[in-house]
Amino acid sequence: RLKVVIIEALGQLRAAAAVPALCRIVEDQREFYPVHSVACLALGRIGDAAALPTLDKASGYAEVNSKYRARDAAARIRTGRPAHPDYPDRAE
């Protein structure tokens, strides 16, 4: 739970230096889905194109929340807009 809070804070701070670590978290299959999901959200908020390969891969994950947030984050980085405007966690 603490990891989720820290990851959320990194996204809210738009901490670009955290992108490599967040990508490793998303790619680590040992992590639980809430951690993957919030890491995808944080990457979208940060907006660094270096995260796109990881987010594109995560867009194919079986777990729905992580997949949806990865797609949203990738769309936000590519276009500046979320993939789905009604997504409740979209970053402002």
C-alpha positions as CSV (number, residue, x, y, z in Angstrom):
1,R,0.0,0.0,0.0
2,L,2.8,2.4,0.8
3,K,4.4,1.7,-2.6
4,V,1.1,2.7,-4.3
5,V,1.0,6.0,-2.4
6,I,4.6,6.8,-3.3
7,I,4.0,6.0,-7.0
8,E,0.9,8.2,-7.0
9,A,3.0,11.0,-5.6
10,L,5.7,10.6,-8.2
11,G,3.0,10.9,-10.9
12,Q,1.4,14.0,-9.3
13,L,4.8,15.6,-9.0
14,R,5.5,14.7,-12.7
15,A,8.9,13.3,-11.5
16,A,10.6,12.6,-14.9
17,A,13.6,11.1,-13.0
18,A,11.3,8.3,-11.8
19,V,10.3,7.1,-15.3
20,P,13.0,4.3,-15.5
21,A,12.0,3.0,-12.1
22,L,8.3,3.2,-12.9
23,C,8.8,1.3,-16.2
24,R,10.6,-1.5,-14.3
25,I,7.7,-1.7,-11.9
26,V,5.2,-2.0,-14.8
27,E,7.4,-4.7,-16.4
28,D,7.9,-6.7,-13.1
29,Q,5.4,-9.5,-13.2
30,R,5.9,-10.1,-9.5
31,E,4.1,-6.9,-8.6
32,F,0.4,-6.9,-7.7
33,Y,-2.0,-5.3,-10.2
34,P,-2.7,-2.2,-8.1
35,V,1.0,-1.4,-8.3
36,H,1.2,-2.0,-12.0
37,S,-2.0,0.1,-12.5
38,V,-0.9,3.1,-10.5
39,A,2.5,3.0,-12.2
40,C,0.9,3.2,-15.6
41,L,-1.2,6.1,-14.4
42,A,1.9,7.9,-13.0
43,L,3.7,7.4,-16.3
44,G,0.8,9.0,-18.2
45,R,0.9,12.0,-15.8
46,I,4.6,12.4,-16.2
47,G,4.3,12.3,-20.0
48,D,7.8,11.1,-20.9
49,A,7.9,9.4,-24.3
50,A,10.6,7.0,-23.0
51,A,7.8,5.2,-21.2
52,L,5.9,4.3,-24.5
53,P,7.5,0.9,-25.1
54,T,6.6,-0.2,-21.6
55,L,3.1,1.2,-21.8
56,D,2.6,-0.4,-25.2
57,K,3.6,-3.8,-23.8
58,A,1.4,-3.3,-20.7
59,S,-1.6,-2.5,-23.0
60,G,-1.6,-6.2,-23.8
61,Y,-1.7,-7.3,-20.1
62,A,-4.6,-9.6,-19.1
63,E,-5.3,-7.5,-16.0
64,V,-8.0,-5.0,-17.0
65,N,-7.1,-2.0,-14.8
66,S,-3.4,-2.0,-15.8
67,K,-4.3,-2.6,-19.5
68,Y,-6.7,0.3,-19.5
69,R,-4.4,2.7,-17.6
70,A,-1.5,1.8,-19.9
71,R,-3.6,2.5,-23.0
72,D,-4.7,5.8,-21.5
73,A,-1.2,6.8,-20.5
74,A,0.2,6.0,-23.9
75,A,-2.5,8.0,-25.6
76,R,-1.9,10.9,-23.3
77,I,1.9,10.9,-24.1
78,R,1.3,10.6,-27.8
79,T,-1.6,13.1,-28.1
80,G,-1.8,15.1,-24.9
81,R,-5.2,13.7,-24.3
82,P,-6.5,10.5,-22.6
83,A,-7.6,7.5,-24.7
84,H,-11.0,7.8,-23.2
85,P,-12.2,11.2,-21.9
86,D,-14.6,9.7,-19.4
87,Y,-11.9,7.6,-17.6
88,P,-12.2,8.6,-14.0
89,D,-8.5,8.7,-13.2
90,R,-7.5,10.9,-16.1
91,A,-4.7,13.3,-15.1
92,E,-5.4,17.0,-15.3
